[in-house]
Amino acid sequence: MRIPSRRDESADPLTQLADRAQSGDRGAFEQLLRRLDPGLKRILLRRTGGQVELTDEFAQRTWIAVWEAFRDKR
């Protein structure tokens, strides 16, 4: 029996969600978005000099691009 390492435990959920999202699973995509969106917005907020509306717009465009990239990979 193989015992998963810490690395396996931390990497697998995101990898699995990305694989499922790429296969068209909207629920998996929404989970990815919920998990990664706060970090993306923190980065964008710094890059936009604290402009919240611009940050939200860029984040939305980013997630649309990710969904389209997943869709195109199918």
N, C-alpha and C positions, 0 to 999 in steps of 0.2 A: 504494500500500500504506500503510495506516494503522499508525503505530507507537504502541503503547499507552503512556500516561503512567504515572508512578508511582502516581497516584491510581487509575487503572484496575486496576493490578496488585494493590493492597492491598484495594480494595473488591470486586472481582469474585468472589474465592473465597467470601467470606461470603455475598454476595448469591446466588450460584449455589447454595450449599449450602442457604440458606433457601428458595429457590424449589423445589429438589428435595425438601426436607423437607416443604414445604407440599403438594407433590404426592403425599406418602405414602411417600417414600423414607426408610426407617428408618436406612439406612446414613449418609445425609447428615445426618439428625438427630443420630445418634451422633457424627459428626465435629464438628458444631456444639457439641454438649454438651462434648466433650473440649477443644475450643478455648476455649470461653467459661466453662466451669464454674470454673476456678481464680479468675478475676477476680470472678465472682459470689460465690464463697465468701469471698474477701477482704473484699468489701463487707459481706456478711452477718456475718462474724466481728466486724468493727468495730461493726456495729449491735447485735449481741447481747452486746457486752461480753466477747467471747472465749469464749462458750459453744459449744463444738464440736458437741455433739449437737444443739442448737437450730439452729445454722448448717446442719448437714447436713439436718435436717428441712425447713427453709425452702428450701434449694436444691432438694431433691427435689420439693417442692410447686411450686416455680417451674417446673421443667422439665416437670412433668406439665401445668401450665397452658399452657405454650408448645406442647407436643405437641397438646393438645386444641384450642388456637386454630388451629394449622395444619390440623388435621383438619376443624374447622368451616368453614374457608375454602374447602375443596374443593367 
